[in-house]
């Protein structure tokens, strides 16, 4: 019984002494805050890197297709 009373006392004191949590500037959607601007810039950089990689792979495969077509023309010509 003493253990139950002690547990209830600890839980009650924790709940009564809790302060409201303050959100950061991103949670409050403050667009002029440096943290929000940094997060936005970070997302733009990640998107730019992804697009650059996709364009690189695409151009590589287009180059391979062109070379294959040119090599095919060279090998199919008859003397």
PDB file of N, CA, C and O in Angstrom:
ATOM      1  N   UNK A   1       0.822  -1.200   0.000  1.00  0.00           N
ATOM      2  CA  UNK A   1       0.000   0.000   0.000  1.00  0.00           C
ATOM      3  C   UNK A   1       0.866   1.264   0.000  1.00  0.00           C
ATOM      4  O   UNK A   1       0.547   2.261  -0.648  1.00  0.00           O
ATOM      5  N   UNK A   2       1.984   1.186   0.759  1.00  0.00           N
ATOM      6  CA  UNK A   2       2.888   2.339   0.790  1.00  0.00           C
ATOM      7  C   UNK A   2       3.507   2.586  -0.590  1.00  0.00           C
ATOM      8  O   UNK A   2       3.735   3.725  -0.999  1.00  0.00           O
ATOM      9  N   UNK A   3       3.769   1.482  -1.289  1.00  0.00           N
ATOM     10  CA  UNK A   3       4.352   1.610  -2.611  1.00  0.00           C
ATOM     11  C   UNK A   3       3.369   2.291  -3.564  1.00  0.00           C
ATOM     12  O   UNK A   3       3.774   3.135  -4.364  1.00  0.00           O
ATOM     13  N   UNK A   4       2.099   1.939  -3.492  1.00  0.00           N
ATOM     14  CA  UNK A   4       1.066   2.547  -4.328  1.00  0.00           C
ATOM     15  C   UNK A   4       0.921   4.030  -4.028  1.00  0.00           C
ATOM     16  O   UNK A   4       0.788   4.842  -4.944  1.00  0.00           O
ATOM     17  N   UNK A   5       0.945   4.380  -2.766  1.00  0.00           N
ATOM     18  CA  UNK A   5       0.826   5.797  -2.380  1.00  0.00           C
ATOM     19  C   UNK A   5       2.046   6.575  -2.871  1.00  0.00           C
ATOM     20  O   UNK A   5       1.912   7.706  -3.340  1.00  0.00           O
ATOM     21  N   UNK A   6       3.224   5.980  -2.767  1.00  0.00           N
ATOM     22  CA  UNK A   6       4.436   6.634  -3.249  1.00  0.00           C
ATOM     23  C   UNK A   6       4.404   6.826  -4.758  1.00  0.00           C
ATOM     24  O   UNK A   6       4.807   7.874  -5.264  1.00  0.00           O
ATOM     25  N   UNK A   7       3.926   5.816  -5.477  1.00  0.00           N
ATOM     26  CA  UNK A   7       3.833   5.911  -6.942  1.00  0.00           C
ATOM     27  C   UNK A   7       2.842   6.983  -7.345  1.00  0.00           C
ATOM     28  O   UNK A   7       3.106   7.777  -8.248  1.00  0.00           O
ATOM     29  N   UNK A   8       1.696   7.005  -6.672  1.00  0.00           N
ATOM     30  CA  UNK A   8       0.687   8.030  -6.975  1.00  0.00           C
ATOM     31  C   UNK A   8       1.224   9.412  -6.642  1.00  0.00           C
ATOM     32  O   UNK A   8       0.939  10.367  -7.365  1.00  0.00           O
ATOM     33  N   UNK A   9       1.984   9.543  -5.581  1.00  0.00           N
ATOM     34  CA  UNK A   9       2.551  10.840  -5.202  1.00  0.00           C
ATOM     35  C   UNK A   9       3.568  11.313  -6.243  1.00  0.00           C
ATOM     36  O   UNK A   9       3.592  12.490  -6.605  1.00  0.00           O
ATOM     37  N   UNK A  10       4.391  10.405  -6.713  1.00  0.00           N
ATOM     38  CA  UNK A  10       5.400  10.780  -7.720  1.00  0.00           C
ATOM     39  C   UNK A  10       4.718  11.178  -9.022  1.00  0.00           C
ATOM     40  O   UNK A  10       5.063  12.201  -9.614  1.00  0.00           O
ATOM     41  N   UNK A  11       3.759  10.383  -9.471  1.00  0.00           N
ATOM     42  CA  UNK A  11       3.054  10.692 -10.715  1.00  0.00           C
ATOM     43  C   UNK A  11       2.290  12.007 -10.578  1.00  0.00           C
ATOM     44  O   UNK A  11       2.285  12.819 -11.504  1.00  0.00           O
ATOM     45  N   UNK A  12       1.650  12.221  -9.440  1.00  0.00           N
ATOM     46  CA  UNK A  12       0.916  13.472  -9.210  1.00  0.00           C
ATOM     47  C   UNK A  12       1.828  14.679  -9.197  1.00  0.00           C
ATOM     48  O   UNK A  12       1.481  15.724  -9.747  1.00  0.00           O
ATOM     49  N   UNK A  13       2.996  14.549  -8.575  1.00  0.00           N
ATOM     50  CA  UNK A  13       3.918  15.692  -8.527  1.00  0.00           C
ATOM     51  C   UNK A  13       4.494  15.992  -9.912  1.00  0.00           C
ATOM     52  O   UNK A  13       4.717  17.154 -10.254  1.00  0.00           O
ATOM     53  N   UNK A  14       4.734  14.957 -10.699  1.00  0.00           N
ATOM     54  CA  UNK A  14       5.237  15.180 -12.052  1.00  0.00           C
ATOM     55  C   UNK A  14       4.180  15.873 -12.900  1.00  0.00           C
ATOM     56  O   UNK A  14       4.491  16.813 -13.632  1.00  0.00           O
ATOM     57  N   UNK A  15       2.938  15.420 -12.809  1.00  0.00           N
ATOM     58  CA  UNK A  15       1.868  16.021 -13.600  1.00  0.00           C
ATOM     59  C   UNK A  15       1.562  17.452 -13.166  1.00  0.00           C
ATOM     60  O   UNK A  15       1.251  18.297 -14.006  1.00  0.00           O
ATOM     61  N   UNK A  16       1.645  17.730 -11.884  1.00  0.00           N
ATOM     62  CA  UNK A  16       1.346  19.079 -11.404  1.00  0.00           C
ATOM     63  C   UNK A  16       2.486  20.060 -11.656  1.00  0.00           C
ATOM     64  O   UNK A  16       2.255  21.266 -11.753  1.00  0.00           O
ATOM     65  N   UNK A  17       3.707  19.557 -11.761  1.00  0.00           N
ATOM     66  CA  UNK A  17       4.831  20.465 -11.974  1.00  0.00           C
ATOM     67  C   UNK A  17       5.188  20.636 -13.446  1.00  0.00           C
ATOM     68  O   UNK A  17       6.133  21.356 -13.768  1.00  0.00           O
ATOM     69  N   UNK A  18       4.458  19.996 -14.335  1.00  0.00           N
ATOM     70  CA  UNK A  18       4.757  20.090 -15.764  1.00  0.00           C
ATOM     71  C   UNK A  18       4.444  21.488 -16.280  1.00  0.00           C
ATOM     72  O   UNK A  18       3.453  22.106 -15.890  1.00  0.00           O
ATOM     73  N   UNK A  19       5.306  21.970 -17.163  1.00  0.00           N
ATOM     74  CA  UNK A  19       5.084  23.269 -17.796  1.00  0.00           C
ATOM     75  C   UNK A  19       4.685  23.023 -19.247  1.00  0.00           C
ATOM     76  O   UNK A  19       5.058  21.997 -19.817  1.00  0.00           O
ATOM     77  N   UNK A  20       3.949  23.924 -19.847  1.00  0.00           N
ATOM     78  CA  UNK A  20       3.583  23.725 -21.254  1.00  0.00           C
ATOM     79  C   UNK A  20       4.822  23.726 -22.143  1.00  0.00           C
ATOM     80  O   UNK A  20       5.747  24.512 -21.938  1.00  0.00           O
ATOM     81  N   UNK A  21       4.827  22.846 -23.120  1.00  0.00           N
ATOM     82  CA  UNK A  21       5.959  22.760 -24.042  1.00  0.00           C
ATOM     83  C   UNK A  21       5.879  23.892 -25.056  1.00  0.00           C
ATOM     84  O   UNK A  21       4.808  24.208 -25.572  1.00  0.00           O
ATOM     85  N   UNK A  22       7.007  24.483 -25.325  1.00  0.00           N
ATOM     86  CA  UNK A  22       7.077  25.538 -26.329  1.00  0.00           C
ATOM     87  C   UNK A  22       7.576  24.936 -27.636  1.00  0.00           C
ATOM     88  O   UNK A  22       8.581  24.225 -27.661  1.00  0.00           O
ATOM     89  N   UNK A  23       6.875  25.224 -28.704  1.00  0.00           N
ATOM     90  CA  UNK A  23       7.284  24.708 -30.007  1.00  0.00           C
ATOM     91  C   UNK A  23       8.382  25.566 -30.605  1.00  0.00           C
ATOM     92  O   UNK A  23       8.543  26.731 -30.241  1.00  0.00           O
ATOM     93  N   UNK A  24       9.122  24.992 -31.509  1.00  0.00           N
ATOM     94  CA  UNK A  24      10.173  25.745 -32.179  1.00  0.00           C
ATOM     95  C   UNK A  24       9.556  26.626 -33.278  1.00  0.00           C
ATOM     96  O   UNK A  24       8.347  26.604 -33.505  1.00  0.00           O
ATOM     97  N   UNK A  25      10.396  27.381 -33.934  1.00  0.00           N
ATOM     98  CA  UNK A  25       9.903  28.312 -34.951  1.00  0.00           C
ATOM     99  C   UNK A  25       9.308  27.576 -36.142  1.00  0.00           C
ATOM    100  O   UNK A  25       8.422  28.103 -36.814  1.00  0.00           O
ATOM    101  N   UNK A  26       9.786  26.355 -36.415  1.00  0.00           N
ATOM    102  CA  UNK A  26       9.222  25.586 -37.524  1.00  0.00           C
ATOM    103  C   UNK A  26       7.798  25.163 -37.182  1.00  0.00           C
ATOM    104  O   UNK A  26       6.916  25.177 -38.041  1.00  0.00           O
ATOM    105  N   UNK A  27       7.574  24.784 -35.912  1.00  0.00           N
ATOM    106  CA  UNK A  27       6.231  24.375 -35.492  1.00  0.00           C
ATOM    107  C   UNK A  27       5.252  25.551 -35.544  1.00  0.00           C
ATOM    108  O   UNK A  27       4.072  25.369 -35.847  1.00  0.00           O
ATOM    109  N   UNK A  28       5.737  26.736 -35.253  1.00  0.00           N
ATOM    110  CA  UNK A  28       4.875  27.912 -35.279  1.00  0.00           C
ATOM    111  C   UNK A  28       4.794  28.536 -36.669  1.00  0.00           C
ATOM    112  O   UNK A  28       4.089  29.527 -36.856  1.00  0.00           O
ATOM    113  N   UNK A  29       5.492  27.983 -37.630  1.00  0.00           N
ATOM    114  CA  UNK A  29       5.492  28.432 -39.028  1.00  0.00           C
ATOM    115  C   UNK A  29       5.913  29.890 -39.155  1.00  0.00           C
ATOM    116  O   UNK A  29       5.220  30.699 -39.772  1.00  0.00           O
ATOM    117  N   UNK A  30       7.047  30.208 -38.567  1.00  0.00           N
ATOM    118  CA  UNK A  30       7.610  31.553 -38.692  1.00  0.00           C
ATOM    119  C   UNK A  30       8.519  31.562 -39.923  1.00  0.00           C
ATOM    120  O   UNK A  30       9.643  31.066 -39.852  1.00  0.00           O
ATOM    121  N   UNK A  31       8.059  32.115 -41.046  1.00  0.00           N
ATOM    122  CA  UNK A  31       8.846  32.020 -42.283  1.00  0.00           C
ATOM    123  C   UNK A  31      10.137  32.826 -42.278  1.00  0.00           C
ATOM    124  O   UNK A  31      11.038  32.528 -43.062  1.00  0.00           O
ATOM    125  N   UNK A  32      10.255  33.819 -41.436  1.00  0.00           N
ATOM    126  CA  UNK A  32      11.452  34.667 -41.429  1.00  0.00           C
ATOM    127  C   UNK A  32      12.519  34.167 -40.469  1.00  0.00           C
ATOM    128  O   UNK A  32      13.597  34.757 -40.389  1.00  0.00           O
ATOM    129  N   UNK A  33      12.248  33.104 -39.747  1.00  0.00           N
ATOM    130  CA  UNK A  33      13.211  32.596 -38.787  1.00  0.00           C
ATOM    131  C   UNK A  33      14.338  31.865 -39.510  1.00  0.00           C
ATOM    132  O   UNK A  33      14.078  31.162 -40.486  1.00  0.00           O
ATOM    133  N   UNK A  34      15.579  32.011 -39.058  1.00  0.00           N
ATOM    134  CA  UNK A  34      16.695  31.335 -39.737  1.00  0.00           C
ATOM    135  C   UNK A  34      16.563  29.808 -39.755  1.00  0.00           C
ATOM    136  O   UNK A  34      17.006  29.157 -40.701  1.00  0.00           O
ATOM    137  N   UNK A  35      15.960  29.245 -38.719  1.00  0.00           N
ATOM    138  CA  UNK A  35      15.810  27.788 -38.687  1.00  0.00           C
ATOM    139  C   UNK A  35      14.849  27.310 -39.772  1.00  0.00           C
ATOM    140  O   UNK A  35      15.092  26.283 -40.405  1.00  0.00           O
ATOM    141  N   UNK A  36      13.770  28.039 -39.990  1.00  0.00           N
ATOM    142  CA  UNK A  36      12.812  27.687 -41.034  1.00  0.00           C
ATOM    143  C   UNK A  36      13.439  27.877 -42.408  1.00  0.00           C
ATOM    144  O   UNK A  36      13.260  27.042 -43.294  1.00  0.00           O
ATOM    145  N   UNK A  37      14.166  28.960 -42.588  1.00  0.00           N
ATOM    146  CA  UNK A  37      14.823  29.199 -43.871  1.00  0.00           C
ATOM    147  C   UNK A  37      15.887  28.149 -44.151  1.00  0.00           C
ATOM    148  O   UNK A  37      16.058  27.728 -45.295  1.00  0.00           O
ATOM    149  N   UNK A  38      16.602  27.723 -43.122  1.00  0.00           N
ATOM    150  CA  UNK A  38      17.603  26.682 -43.283  1.00  0.00           C
ATOM    151  C   UNK A  38      16.980  25.344 -43.671  1.00  0.00           C
ATOM    152  O   UNK A  38      17.517  24.630 -44.518  1.00  0.00           O
ATOM    153  N   UNK A  39      15.844  25.001 -43.051  1.00  0.00           N
ATOM    154  CA  UNK A  39      15.162  23.757 -43.393  1.00  0.00           C
ATOM    155  C   UNK A  39      14.653  23.800 -44.831  1.00  0.00           C
ATOM    156  O   UNK A  39      14.741  22.809 -45.555  1.00  0.00           O
ATOM    157  N   UNK A  40      14.123  24.942 -45.238  1.00  0.00           N
ATOM    158  CA  UNK A  40      13.646  25.090 -46.611  1.00  0.00           C
ATOM    159  C   UNK A  40      14.793  24.980 -47.605  1.00  0.00           C
ATOM    160  O   UNK A  40      14.665  24.305 -48.627  1.00  0.00           O
ATOM    161  N   UNK A  41      15.910  25.634 -47.316  1.00  0.00           N
ATOM    162  CA  UNK A  41      17.077  25.565 -48.194  1.00  0.00           C
ATOM    163  C   UNK A  41      17.621  24.144 -48.264  1.00  0.00           C
ATOM    164  O   UNK A  41      18.033  23.690 -49.332  1.00  0.00           O
ATOM    165  N   UNK A  42      17.624  23.440 -47.138  1.00  0.00           N
ATOM    166  CA  UNK A  42      18.081  22.053 -47.114  1.00  0.00           C
ATOM    167  C   UNK A  42      17.233  21.156 -48.000  1.00  0.00           C
ATOM    168  O   UNK A  42      17.762  20.300 -48.710  1.00  0.00           O
ATOM    169  N   UNK A  43      15.910  21.350 -47.962  1.00  0.00           N
ATOM    170  CA  UNK A  43      15.027  20.554 -48.825  1.00  0.00           C
ATOM    171  C   UNK A  43      15.280  20.867 -50.297  1.00  0.00           C
ATOM    172  O   UNK A  43      15.285  19.960 -51.130  1.00  0.00           O
ATOM    173  N   UNK A  44      15.491  22.143 -50.624  1.00  0.00           N
ATOM    174  CA  UNK A  44      15.758  22.515 -52.011  1.00  0.00           C
ATOM    175  C   UNK A  44      17.072  21.917 -52.506  1.00  0.00           C
ATOM    176  O   UNK A  44      17.167  21.494 -53.659  1.00  0.00           O
ATOM    177  N   UNK A  45      18.077  21.880 -51.648  1.00  0.00           N
ATOM    178  CA  UNK A  45      19.363  21.292 -52.029  1.00  0.00           C
ATOM    179  C   UNK A  45      19.205  19.796 -52.272  1.00  0.00           C
ATOM    180  O   UNK A  45      19.765  19.266 -53.231  1.00  0.00           O
ATOM    181  N   UNK A  46      18.450  19.106 -51.416  1.00  0.00           N
ATOM    182  CA  UNK A  46      18.246  17.665 -51.614  1.00  0.00           C
ATOM    183  C   UNK A  46      17.486  17.382 -52.908  1.00  0.00           C
ATOM    184  O   UNK A  46      17.793  16.420 -53.613  1.00  0.00           O
ATOM    185  N   UNK A  47      16.501  18.211 -53.218  1.00  0.00           N
ATOM    186  CA  UNK A  47      15.760  18.037 -54.476  1.00  0.00           C
ATOM    187  C   UNK A  47      16.681  18.298 -55.666  1.00  0.00           C
ATOM    188  O   UNK A  47      16.634  17.570 -56.658  1.00  0.00           O
ATOM    189  N   UNK A  48      17.513  19.327 -55.573  1.00  0.00           N
ATOM    190  CA  UNK A  48      18.429  19.650 -56.673  1.00  0.00           C
ATOM    191  C   UNK A  48      19.431  18.519 -56.902  1.00  0.00           C
ATOM    192  O   UNK A  48      19.730  18.183 -58.048  1.00  0.00           O
ATOM    193  N   UNK A  49      19.947  17.934 -55.834  1.00  0.00           N
ATOM    194  CA  UNK A  49      20.898  16.826 -55.974  1.00  0.00           C
ATOM    195  C   UNK A  49      20.212  15.629 -56.622  1.00  0.00           C
ATOM    196  O   UNK A  49      20.790  14.974 -57.489  1.00  0.00           O
ATOM    197  N   UNK A  50      18.983  15.342 -56.204  1.00  0.00           N
ATOM    198  CA  UNK A  50      18.239  14.217 -56.787  1.00  0.00           C
ATOM    199  C   UNK A  50      17.985  14.441 -58.267  1.00  0.00           C
ATOM    200  O   UNK A  50      18.173  13.523 -59.066  1.00  0.00           O
ATOM    201  N   UNK A  51      17.563  15.632 -58.650  1.00  0.00           N
ATOM    202  CA  UNK A  51      17.307  15.937 -60.060  1.00  0.00           C
ATOM    203  C   UNK A  51      18.601  15.844 -60.870  1.00  0.00           C
ATOM    204  O   UNK A  51      18.602  15.323 -61.986  1.00  0.00           O
ATOM    205  N   UNK A  52      19.689  16.343 -60.314  1.00  0.00           N
ATOM    206  CA  UNK A  52      20.971  16.273 -61.023  1.00  0.00           C
ATOM    207  C   UNK A  52      21.402  14.821 -61.239  1.00  0.00           C
ATOM    208  O   UNK A  52      21.896  14.479 -62.314  1.00  0.00           O
ATOM    209  N   UNK A  53      21.223  13.979 -60.249  1.00  0.00           N
ATOM    210  CA  UNK A  53      21.575  12.561 -60.396  1.00  0.00           C
ATOM    211  C   UNK A  53      20.699  11.887 -61.443  1.00  0.00           C
ATOM    212  O   UNK A  53      21.200  11.114 -62.260  1.00  0.00           O
ATOM    213  N   UNK A  54      19.398  12.169 -61.432  1.00  0.00           N
ATOM    214  CA  UNK A  54      18.506  11.573 -62.420  1.00  0.00           C
ATOM    215  C   UNK A  54      18.855  12.034 -63.832  1.00  0.00           C
ATOM    216  O   UNK A  54      18.829  11.239 -64.771  1.00  0.00           O
ATOM    217  N   UNK A  55      19.180  13.313 -63.982  1.00  0.00           N
ATOM    218  CA  UNK A  55      19.592  13.809 -65.294  1.00  0.00           C
ATOM    219  C   UNK A  55      20.900  13.159 -65.744  1.00  0.00           C
ATOM    220  O   UNK A  55      21.066  12.851 -66.924  1.00  0.00           O
ATOM    221  N   UNK A  56      21.819  12.952 -64.819  1.00  0.00           N
ATOM    222  CA  UNK A  56      23.077  12.293 -65.155  1.00  0.00           C
ATOM    223  C   UNK A  56      22.857  10.863 -65.626  1.00  0.00           C
ATOM    224  O   UNK A  56      23.439  10.445 -66.626  1.00  0.00           O
ATOM    225  N   UNK A  57      22.022  10.108 -64.916  1.00  0.00           N
ATOM    226  CA  UNK A  57      21.724   8.741 -65.340  1.00  0.00           C
ATOM    227  C   UNK A  57      21.010   8.732 -66.687  1.00  0.00           C
ATOM    228  O   UNK A  57      21.321   7.908 -67.547  1.00  0.00           O
ATOM    229  N   UNK A  58      20.069   9.630 -66.875  1.00  0.00           N
ATOM    230  CA  UNK A  58      19.343   9.694 -68.145  1.00  0.00           C
ATOM    231  C   UNK A  58      20.267  10.006 -69.312  1.00  0.00           C
ATOM    232  O   UNK A  58      20.187   9.368 -70.362  1.00  0.00           O
ATOM    233  N   UNK A  59      21.140  10.982 -69.129  1.00  0.00           N
ATOM    234  CA  UNK A  59      22.063  11.325 -70.222  1.00  0.00           C
ATOM    235  C   UNK A  59      23.045  10.195 -70.485  1.00  0.00           C
ATOM    236  O   UNK A  59      23.449   9.989 -71.629  1.00  0.00           O
ATOM    237  N   UNK A  60      23.438   9.460 -69.452  1.00  0.00           N
ATOM    238  CA  UNK A  60      24.327   8.321 -69.643  1.00  0.00           C
ATOM    239  C   UNK A  60      23.658   7.247 -70.498  1.00  0.00           C
ATOM    240  O   UNK A  60      24.284   6.703 -71.407  1.00  0.00           O
ATOM    241  N   UNK A  61      22.398   6.939 -70.215  1.00  0.00           N
ATOM    242  CA  UNK A  61      21.703   5.921 -70.986  1.00  0.00           C
ATOM    243  C   UNK A  61      21.402   6.388 -72.410  1.00  0.00           C
ATOM    244  O   UNK A  61      21.414   5.581 -73.340  1.00  0.00           O
ATOM    245  N   UNK A  62      21.135   7.668 -72.586  1.00  0.00           N
ATOM    246  CA  UNK A  62      20.944   8.203 -73.941  1.00  0.00           C
ATOM    247  C   UNK A  62      22.247   8.093 -74.725  1.00  0.00           C
ATOM    248  O   UNK A  62      22.230   7.732 -75.902  1.00  0.00           O
ATOM    249  N   UNK A  63      23.369   8.398 -74.091  1.00  0.00           N
ATOM    250  CA  UNK A  63      24.671   8.261 -74.746  1.00  0.00           C
ATOM    251  C   UNK A  63      24.939   6.807 -75.128  1.00  0.00           C
ATOM    252  O   UNK A  63      25.437   6.527 -76.218  1.00  0.00           O
ATOM    253  N   UNK A  64      24.607   5.880 -74.221  1.00  0.00           N
ATOM    254  CA  UNK A  64      24.785   4.463 -74.544  1.00  0.00           C
ATOM    255  C   UNK A  64      23.917   4.053 -75.722  1.00  0.00           C
ATOM    256  O   UNK A  64      24.367   3.298 -76.584  1.00  0.00           O
ATOM    257  N   UNK A  65      22.693   4.532 -75.774  1.00  0.00           N
ATOM    258  CA  UNK A  65      21.808   4.187 -76.888  1.00  0.00           C
ATOM    259  C   UNK A  65      22.341   4.745 -78.203  1.00  0.00           C
ATOM    260  O   UNK A  65      22.291   4.058 -79.223  1.00  0.00           O
ATOM    261  N   UNK A  66      22.846   5.967 -78.201  1.00  0.00           N
ATOM    262  CA  UNK A  66      23.397   6.563 -79.423  1.00  0.00           C
ATOM    263  C   UNK A  66      24.639   5.812 -79.888  1.00  0.00           C
ATOM    264  O   UNK A  66      24.814   5.571 -81.082  1.00  0.00           O
ATOM    265  N   UNK A  67      25.494   5.445 -78.952  1.00  0.00           N
ATOM    266  CA  UNK A  67      26.695   4.697 -79.324  1.00  0.00           C
ATOM    267  C   UNK A  67      26.336   3.322 -79.877  1.00  0.00           C
ATOM    268  O   UNK A  67      26.950   2.847 -80.833  1.00  0.00           O
ATOM    269  N   UNK A  68      25.338   2.690 -79.268  1.00  0.00           N
ATOM    270  CA  UNK A  68      24.908   1.380 -79.742  1.00  0.00           C
ATOM    271  C   UNK A  68      24.341   1.481 -81.147  1.00  0.00           C
ATOM    272  O   UNK A  68      24.611   0.626 -81.990  1.00  0.00           O
ATOM    273  N   UNK A  69      23.557   2.521 -81.406  1.00  0.00           N
ATOM    274  CA  UNK A  69      22.986   2.723 -82.734  1.00  0.00           C
ATOM    275  C   UNK A  69      24.094   2.986 -83.753  1.00  0.00           C
ATOM    276  O   UNK A  69      24.053   2.450 -84.860  1.00  0.00           O
ATOM    277  N   UNK A  70      25.071   3.795 -83.395  1.00  0.00           N
ATOM    278  CA  UNK A  70      26.188   4.080 -84.306  1.00  0.00           C
ATOM    279  C   UNK A  70      27.030   2.830 -84.536  1.00  0.00           C
ATOM    280  O   UNK A  70      27.470   2.583 -85.659  1.00  0.00           O
ATOM    281  N   UNK A  71      27.257   2.051 -83.509  1.00  0.00           N
ATOM    282  CA  UNK A  71      28.031   0.817 -83.662  1.00  0.00           C
ATOM    283  C   UNK A  71      27.262  -0.196 -84.486  1.00  0.00           C
ATOM    284  O   UNK A  71      27.855  -0.945 -85.263  1.00  0.00           O
ATOM    285  N   UNK A  72      25.940  -0.227 -84.326  1.00  0.00           N
ATOM    286  CA  UNK A  72      25.114  -1.133 -85.129  1.00  0.00           C
ATOM    287  C   UNK A  72      25.167  -0.788 -86.599  1.00  0.00           C
ATOM    288  O   UNK A  72      25.167  -1.691 -87.435  1.00  0.00           O
ATOM    289  N   UNK A  73      25.210   0.486 -86.945  1.00  0.00           N
ATOM    290  CA  UNK A  73      25.303   0.914 -88.344  1.00  0.00           C
ATOM    291  C   UNK A  73      26.654   0.516 -88.931  1.00  0.00           C
ATOM    292  O   UNK A  73      26.739   0.148 -90.103  1.00  0.00           O
ATOM    293  N   UNK A  74      27.703   0.590 -88.126  1.00  0.00           N
ATOM    294  CA  UNK A  74      29.035   0.230 -88.629  1.00  0.00           C
ATOM    295  C   UNK A  74      29.155  -1.268 -88.885  1.00  0.00           C
ATOM    296  O   UNK A  74      29.821  -1.675 -89.837  1.00  0.00           O
ATOM    297  N   UNK A  75      28.531  -2.085 -88.063  1.00  0.00           N
ATOM    298  CA  UNK A  75      28.685  -3.533 -88.215  1.00  0.00           C
ATOM    299  C   UNK A  75      27.724  -4.117 -89.239  1.00  0.00           C
ATOM    300  O   UNK A  75      27.969  -5.223 -89.722  1.00  0.00           O
ATOM    301  N   UNK A  76      26.641  -3.430 -89.595  1.00  0.00           N
ATOM    302  CA  UNK A  76      25.680  -3.978 -90.551  1.00  0.00           C
ATOM    303  C   UNK A  76      25.986  -3.572 -91.979  1.00  0.00           C
ATOM    304  O   UNK A  76      25.347  -4.083 -92.900  1.00  0.00           O
ATOM    305  N   UNK A  77      26.942  -2.668 -92.205  1.00  0.00           N
ATOM    306  CA  UNK A  77      27.289  -2.273 -93.569  1.00  0.00           C
ATOM    307  C   UNK A  77      28.017  -3.419 -94.265  1.00  0.00           C
ATOM    308  O   UNK A  77      28.926  -4.031 -93.705  1.00  0.00           O
ATOM    309  N   UNK A  78      27.609  -3.686 -95.463  1.00  0.00           N
ATOM    310  CA  UNK A  78      28.252  -4.757 -96.229  1.00  0.00           C
ATOM    311  C   UNK A  78      29.223  -4.144 -97.222  1.00  0.00           C
ATOM    312  O   UNK A  78      28.957  -3.076 -97.773  1.00  0.00           O
ATOM    313  N   UNK A  79      30.346  -4.811 -97.455  1.00  0.00           N
ATOM    314  CA  UNK A  79      31.361  -4.261 -98.387  1.00  0.00           C
ATOM    315  C   UNK A  79      30.946  -4.362 -99.835  1.00  0.00           C
ATOM    316  O   UNK A  79      31.692  -3.945-100.721  1.00  0.00           O
TER     317      UNK A  79
END
